[in-house]
Amino acid sequence: MKKKLSPKYVLRFLGIIIATLIVLSTLGKGLQLYVDNKFVDFFVKLFYLDNEMSVPTFYSACALMLSGLILILIALKKKDLHEKYLSWIGLGLLFMFLSIDEICVIHEHLSGMVQKSYKTTGFLYYGWVIPYGILILVLGTTYFKFVMALQPKVRYYMILSGAIFIMGSVGVEMITAKIAFIGGEENWAYITLMTIEEGMEMFGIALFIYTLFLYINIEFGSLKITVKGKKSLKNEKKITSTEPIKSH
């Protein structure tokens, strides 16, 4: 049995995961603010979106790594077709780095260094947005022609997914930084904006994965997964084990 892995199916599946994580995070943190319970504390450690070592962090790292691997696969296919592929490899390596960053919290360590060196406050309280903001500008300039050369539909969704991700990870992050600088992180204003920020990041990546599947379908044909049931496996065994009848 062959099942078509459509871009819409992938986006819907990832969207369900993201919505579930957001609900669990909000529910757990909301309870923790008003209830002193060890089980609730453990639940928050597992599912709170702002915790580094948590289920949402693991999901985000996996989604970023999946994006990187798909980009590398596209690059390899482009190379086989003797087409330009280095830009795809560059993007793939970038997303793999972001995945590692998500797990190893490189940006958090960098944020501390920037804070100590430049005494950042207010909107720049999370100092990592400065070097990463510069990196975004460099990448935007470098990949402008690459993106504009894509098919209109793919180009639209790639720009949209990137805009959602950047507005969340940098734009809303700067507002949450201001709130954290003034009143800390244990308040509903911070929790609400942080949830919006993380949700935008995760949905931006989900939409980017959708865009990559869309590109693959347009360029190389639809992806299909072959699922073999017990009956088909038995039939294969019968066919392979049956010897040809000899005529005398």
Secondary structure, 3 states (H helix, E strand, C coil): CEEECCHHHHHHHHHHHHHHHHHHHHHHHHHHHHCCCHHHHHHHHHHCCCCCCCHHHHHHHHHHHHHHHHHHHHHHHHHHCCCCCHHHHHHHHHHHHHHHHHHHCHHHHHHHHHHHHHCCCHHHCCCCHHHHHHHHHHHHHHCHHHHHCCCHHHHHHHHHHHHHHHHHHHHHHHHHHHHHHHHCCCCHHHHHHHHHHHHHHHHHHHHHHHHHHHHHHHHHCCCEEECCCHHHHHHHHHHHHCCCCCCC
